[in-house]
Amino acid sequence: MNQGPLRILLADDDDDDQLFFNDAIEEVKVNTKVAIVNNGVELMDYLNQSDVELQNLIFLDLNMPRKGGIECLKEIKSNKKFKYISIAIYSTSSSQNDI
């Protein structure tokens, strides 16, 4: 039974991190469809489009301009429309609060 591609959304403002992510996903050899947004505002705009097919998994950078990962996470978790989306948050921050 063909389930279709794993739909992944990467929210990260760093071009290099986006490139590394795409390279890593290609190495996994899993049928995926990756979309990328550059900040939290773009993430929420993308998810709230009426015609978008919802993602299976979001990789969410904790520290982004305009709207950060924690703020996005709160918005996503407060909307029942997104309850089946898995979210992985990551950061390069060494702040104890972030960890």
N, C-alpha and C positions, 0 to 999 in steps of 0.2 A: 504494500500500500504506500503510495507516494504522499508524503505529508507536506511537500513543498519545502522551500528553503527556510532555514532558521533566520528570522528577521532580527537583525541587531542594529541598534542605534548607538552611536558613539557621540557623546557630548564632551568636547574638549577644544580648548582655544589654541592649543599648541600644534602648529603644522607638523613638526617633527614627530610628536606623539601620535598624531593621526596616521602618518606614514608607517611608523613602527607597528601600530595596531593593525593596519591593513595587511602588512607583511606577515604578521603573526597569524592572522585569521586565514590567510592563503596557505600557510604551512600546515594548518590543522586538517585540511582536506575534508571539510564538512560543507555540505551545500548551504551557503549563506547568502543573504542579501544584506549588505551593510549600507546604512545611511549615516551621514555625519553632519552634525551641527556644531557651530563655533562658540556658543554660549547658552546660558540658561534661558534667555528670552527666546532664542531660536528654537531651543528644545521644546518649550511649552507651546510656541506657535505651531511647530511641526505636529506635536501630539494632538493639538486641538483642531486640526484641519478636519473638516467633515468627511472628506473622501480618502483619508489616509488609512492604510491597513496597519493596525496596531502592531507594534514590535513584540517579539517574544522576550527580548533581553535588552536592557539599557546599560551601557558602561558610562558612568557619570563621574566626571572630574569634580572633585570637591571644590576647588578654587577656580572660578571662571569669572570673567568680567560681566557686568550688567546684572546678572542674577547667578548666585552661587549654587553649588550642588545641593547643599542642605535645604535651601529655600525651594529648589525644584522638587527635591524628594518629598517635602511636606505637601506641596501642591499635588503631586502625583498620587501620594497615598491618601489624600483627602477626596479624591475623585473615584467613584465606583467604576467608572468607565475603564480605568487603568488597573484594576485590582489583580489581573492575571499577568501583568508584566513583571518579570524578575529584574531586579536592579542590583548592579555591582558598583559600589562607590570606591574610587581610588584617589590617591593624591601623592605628590612628592613632598608634601609638607612634613616637617619634623616637629611641629608644634604638638605638645602633649594634649591640648584641647582637641585637635584634629584627630590624633591617634585614638 
